[in-house]
Amino acid sequence: MGESHYEVIGVESGATKDEIREAYRNRLEQLRTQAESGKSDRVREDARQETKQLNAAWQVLSDPFQRQRYDEGLGSDETARADSLDDSAGDSVSDSRDDSAQAAPPARGLRRFLEPREPRGRTGSAPTRAPRERRPPEGVAGAEAAPLGRRLAAMGIDLVTVGALYLAIVNLAAALVTDDETAGFVALVITTVFIVFVLYFVGMTARTGQTLGKRLTHIMTVDADTGQLPTLRRAGLRYVVPIVLLLGLPGSLGALLALLFGFSWALIDTRVGLMDRLGHTRVVLARYRPERQSESH
């Protein structure tokens, strides 16, 4: 059995959240120094791998619900190890009981219609299906990738929101600018829409990791390296291309290309689209509260 999350961070299992946070930040700073200025490639790579483990441990222990489930799992693992010898001693007896149970004759008459039936495969044996697990997002240890349905719902909410903002800006500008000032009207609309879109997408993502759509669907954008909130620079890189495409190209061409650029994640199995690759971000389920980064990447 590997190190527990408590051992990875370097605290006792009964440590408070403040103690865990302090130990996490201290260790993260040490690993960041090793990853940037290690004496060899091996040292730097080991520091990067340990950073991923450290972030995974923090994401679990910083959330009270996940920490409780993890502590219960630790307790059950200890009990399972203690009971493993007893279980192995009774294997022969249980096997004989299982064989006798499987050899029982099938139900006849009315009982065969009343007893529940197990689903059968083509060969007649009952299939064993393991629960399907979602693929983890690339580069974010311990986080669960946001499912397709939630991301589509979040995108729909955001598109409706920014569409309403766009119409409000156009109508307001039309009321303020006369017919003789067509060039001024266009420049005012483009500038205002650009500022509003940057504040909505970039500002909100850098501040909380969530636009309105992501907040309502309980997903969030995080840094691909650390799992924490993206910096303002990375949030800007994530959204700058679709915003420029939308406002810079004429007619519906810009809107179509911006939508295709923002929708590219849905066509990729890992759910890492062009926006995430530019900003080096990932979209995950919002089951923990990430820390804001003080350094830009």
Protein Blocks (a to p, Z undefined) as FASTA:
>chain_A
ZZdfklmnopafkbcfklmmmmmmmmmmmmmmmmmmccbfklmmmmmmmmmmmmmmmmmm
mpmklmmmmmmmmmmmmmmmmmmmmmmmmmmmmmmmmmmmmmpccdehjllmmpccdddd
fkopacddddddddddehiahiacddfklmmmmmmmmmmmmmmmmmmmmmmmmmmpcfkl
mmlmmmmmmmmmmmmmmmmmmmmmmmnopafklmmnopacddfklopacdfklmmmmmmm
mmmmmmmpgcjllmmmmmmmmmmmmmpmklpafklmmnopaddddfbccdddfbdZZ
